[in-house]
Amino acid sequence: MAFLASRNLTAIEEMDKPDCDPAKLDRTYAQFPLVNRSVAGWHRTWAHYIRPVLSTARTNTLLDVGSGGGDVPRALARWAARDGFRLEITAIDPDERANAFASSRPRTPGLRYRRAFSSELVAEGAQFDVVTSNHVLHHLSPDELSGLLSDSEKLGTRLALHSDLSRTRVGFALFSVATLPLPGSYIREDGLTSIRRSYLADELRAVVPPGWRVERQVPFRNLLVRRA
Ligand SMILES: C[S@@+](CC[C@H](N)C(=O)[O-])C[C@H]1O[C@@H](n2cnc3c(N)ncnc32)[C@H](O)[C@@H]1O
């Protein structure tokens, strides 16, 4: 798999194209929870990183950037309620199709969706205890990545966490096989494109500013962490 030797920035995810099939796109959002539950490890990230910085004495706030169909912020809202935290979550995505899909889901207490870029929240002077994203970093150009990290530093008063795939041959082969039973969506082709666009941990370390740490997560992931 020599094609995984370096990041492929010319491969574009179908879901990022404005004219992609809307029914397939909605099925993709609907299938994200399956993929995220299997590979993204957010419960571990909740327990290890987020929960320890929250307070039971006040209402906590979290911003999820590029939230797509919204299943990661919905899971965070559930875990917070179960663990006895008051957590208000704002889930933003600049894509109106993502915002429309997430907003059409049954309401989750404490969670609101909004169509926005992180820069708009910075301009409003918004702040949150925690800033998160899942599977967003590999979508971004170098300038967009540095903008997101700079915005995260301003928006997140305690912690910022950006979780993403890592570009490995084993991950590519396993994802290719595991997603065969998910037809009718962009999950398989966009997932494989995403892996081709993703960073290795050392590549990410080379481009993030001081204050950010890149941790490897099992299986085949990078977690970009900044503690304020
Ligand atoms: C692969 S989806 C991941 C969605 C969701 N976070 C998940 O894990 O299921 C990537 C999302 O990032 C969003 N996105 C793309 N460029 C962005 C940017 N510059 N800032 C914020 N979100 C962006 C897209 O609209 C898309 O919904």
The ligand as a Gaussian input file, in Angstrom:
#p B3LYP/6-31G(d) Opt

LIG

0 1
 C      -16.320000      13.162000       8.721000
 S      -17.441000      14.388000       9.264000
 C      -17.387000      14.036000      11.008000
 C      -18.676000      14.392000      11.660000
 C      -18.738000      14.067000      13.155000
 N      -17.774000      14.854000      13.900000
 C      -18.537000      12.597000      13.399000
 O      -17.483000      12.213000      13.895000
 O      -19.434000      11.812000      13.091000
 C      -16.518000      15.903000       9.167000
 C      -17.349000      17.132000       9.455000
 O      -16.462000      18.256000       9.509000
 C      -17.147000      19.358000       8.978000
 N      -16.171000      20.367000       8.554000
 C      -15.536000      20.460000       7.375000
 N      -14.745000      21.555000       7.370000
 C      -14.888000      22.159000       8.564000
 C      -14.327000      23.329000       9.171000
 N      -13.467000      24.109000       8.531000
 N      -14.699000      23.624000      10.426000
 C      -15.579000      22.829000      11.083000
 N      -16.126000      21.722000      10.567000
 C      -15.783000      21.386000       9.323000
 C      -17.957000      18.813000       7.834000
 O      -19.052000      19.639000       7.504000
 C      -18.387000      17.449000       8.384000
 O      -19.673000      17.485000       8.952000

